[in-house]
Amino acid sequence: MRSLGASRPDRRRATAFVLALAACAAGLSGCVFIPPVLDAGAHEDARSEVADVARSLYGAGTATTIEDYARDADEALARNAYVHLIGYEAYANSRDDGAIGRLQFRAIMPRSVYDDYVACFWSEFDGMGVAASPISVDAAVAHDFPCPPDAQNIEPPVDTSPVFVVPEGTEAVVIDVLSAAPADVTANDIVAEVTERMPQPTGPYQVAYVPAAIVVDGDIGFAIGQGGDCLLVKRTDAGVEVVHAPSILLEPGELGCRPDTALRPPEDLQAPH
């Protein structure tokens, strides 16, 4: 993000300011007007600041919502002294260009002689980020709109989407269930008992992952979670054992956090080189 002040000289504004002083010296006693070129320069500075913020926000794909972008913008603007989030709008219907909504910003640009310059802009977003072409052009990213008279900084919407977790205490339950399981136990029996006895999540919006089990020739494999938050347990002739594997191998598309992964030989669960 570019900063304003001595580290960001603006030749256009400096020239316009000299012309303004010359006009005052020519006989306009006590003149306080702001030359249009000064406002024009400040406006483009404001647009550039907003465009930089919008370009810094990245989506995660088609599931991204404008509320997600509002939350991301709030974090980004904590490091920006000039731009504020004043609104967001989700599109009710899908657009041909994939746009899902827009964010509304207000920029307040300080000036050493005149009052601060205030301008408002909106930026549109799709599932991957700011929707603009070309994205390098500020005017294509940050679009003018009149500042609402009651414009205020807003708090981003609260994220109420589920947060999937392996509840604390689940490992002890799984070890106990597998240790006591009879020889003719089924995978469904294992899952049902673990689900019944598993502690409930305690954090806001937390939801427990769905457990899974497999029985192969008397051996039991159990899994719950995903990636770095994955619990694997197996029972074989050697007893019950918590299985440890590199988290990268437990991501979707790799071995995954699956009950058959728990039964794989140790050499299959080594860190990739």
FENUR-V351153 format. One record per pair of residues at least 24 apart in sequence whose ideal C-beta (glycine too) atoms are under 10 Angstrom apart, sorted by the first residue. I is the first residue (numbers start at 1). J is the second residue. Records with the same first field share a line. If there is no record, write none. Layout:
I->J, J
//
This chain:
1->49, 52, 53, 56, 76, 77, 79, 80, 81, 82, 83
2->45, 48, 49, 52
3->49, 80, 81, 82
4->42, 45, 49, 81, 82, 109, 110, 111
5->81, 110, 112
8->45
10->38, 41, 42, 44, 45
11->41
12->37, 38, 40, 41, 42, 44, 45
13->37, 38, 39, 40, 41, 42, 45, 111, 112
14->38, 41
15->41
16->40, 41
17->41, 111, 112, 113, 114
20->113, 114
21->113
32->113, 114, 115
33->114
34->111, 113, 114, 115, 117
35->114
38->111, 113, 114, 117
39->111, 114, 117, 119
41->109, 111, 117
42->107, 109, 110, 111, 114, 116, 117, 118, 119
43->107, 109, 117, 118, 119, 121, 144
44->109, 119, 138, 139, 142
45->82, 107, 109, 111, 117, 119, 138
46->82, 83, 105, 106, 107, 108, 109, 117, 118, 119, 120, 121, 138, 142, 144
47->105, 107, 119, 121, 138, 139, 141, 142, 143, 144
48->107, 138, 139, 141, 142
49->80, 81, 82, 83, 105, 107, 108, 109, 119, 121, 138, 142
50->80, 82, 83, 84, 103, 104, 105, 106, 107, 119, 120, 121, 122, 123, 138, 141, 142, 143
51->83, 105, 121, 123, 130, 132, 135, 136, 137, 138, 139, 140, 141, 142, 143
52->76, 80, 83, 138, 141, 142
53->77, 79, 80, 82, 83, 85, 103, 105, 107, 121, 123, 130, 141, 142
54->83, 102, 103, 105, 121, 122, 123, 124, 125, 129, 130, 131, 132, 135, 138, 141, 142
55->123, 129, 130, 132, 135, 136, 138, 141, 142
56->80, 129, 130
57->103, 123, 125, 129, 130
58->125, 128, 129, 130
59->100, 125, 126, 127, 128, 129, 130, 131
60->127, 128, 129
61->126, 127, 128
62->94, 98, 100, 126, 127, 128
63->100, 127, 161
64->100, 101, 125, 126, 127, 128, 129
65->90, 100, 101, 125, 127, 157, 159, 161
66->90, 91, 99, 100, 101, 102, 103, 124, 125, 157
67->100, 101, 156, 157, 158, 159, 160, 161
68->100, 101, 125, 127, 156, 157, 159, 161
69->100, 101, 102, 103, 123, 125, 129, 130, 156
70->101, 103, 104, 125, 154, 155, 156, 157
71->155, 156, 157, 158, 159
72->103, 125, 129, 156
73->103, 105, 123, 125, 156
74->153, 154, 155, 156, 157
75->156
77->105, 153, 156
80->105, 107
81->108, 110
82->106, 107, 108, 109, 110, 116, 117
83->107, 108, 109, 121, 142
84->108, 120, 151, 152, 153, 154
85->153, 154, 155, 156
86->120, 122, 147, 148, 150, 151, 152, 153, 154
87->120, 122, 148, 151, 152, 154
88->122, 125, 154, 156, 157
89->122, 124
91->124, 125
95->124, 126, 131
97->124, 126, 131, 133
98->125, 126, 127, 128, 131
99->124, 125, 126, 127, 130, 131
100->124, 125, 126, 127, 131
101->125, 126, 131
102->130, 131, 143, 145
103->130
104->143, 145, 147, 148, 151, 154
105->142, 145, 151
106->147, 148, 151, 152, 153
107->142, 147
118->147, 151
119->144, 145, 146, 147
120->144, 145, 146, 147, 148, 151
121->145, 147
158->204, 205
159->204, 205
160->204, 205
161->205, 207
162->201, 205, 206, 207, 208
163->201, 203, 204, 205, 206, 207
164->201, 205, 206, 207, 208, 209, 210, 224, 225, 226, 229
165->201, 202, 203, 206, 207, 208, 209, 224, 225, 229
166->198, 199, 201, 208, 209, 211, 224, 225, 226, 229, 230, 231, 257
167->198, 199, 200, 201, 202, 203, 206, 207, 208, 209, 224
168->199, 201, 202
169->197, 198, 199, 200
170->194, 197, 198, 199, 208, 209, 211, 224, 225, 231, 233
171->224, 231, 233, 242
172->197, 199
173->197, 198, 199, 211
174->198, 211, 213, 222, 223, 224, 231, 232, 233, 235, 240, 242
175->222, 233, 235, 240, 241, 242
176->240
177->211, 213, 220, 222, 233, 235, 240
178->213, 220, 221, 222, 233, 234, 235, 239, 240, 241
179->233, 235, 239, 240
180->240
181->213, 215, 220, 235, 240
183->215, 218
184->215, 218
185->213, 215, 218, 220, 235
186->213, 215, 220
187->212, 213, 214, 215, 216, 220, 221, 222, 259
188->213, 215
189->213, 215
190->214, 215, 220, 221, 222, 233, 235, 259
191->222, 224, 259
194->222, 224, 233
195->224
198->224
209->257
211->259
212->257, 258, 259, 260, 262
213->259, 262
214->258, 259, 260, 261, 262, 263
215->259, 263
216->259, 260, 263
217->263
219->262, 263
220->259, 262, 263
221->258, 259, 260, 261, 262, 263, 264
222->259, 262, 263
223->250, 256, 257, 258, 259, 260, 261, 262, 263
224->257, 259
225->250, 257
226->250, 251, 252, 256, 257
227->251, 252, 254, 256, 257
228->257
229->257
230->256, 257, 258, 261, 262
231->257, 262
232->257, 258, 259, 261, 262, 263, 264, 269
233->259, 262
234->259, 260, 261, 262, 263, 264
235->262, 263
236->262, 263
243->269
244->269
245->269, 270, 271
246->270, 271, 272
247->271
248->272
//
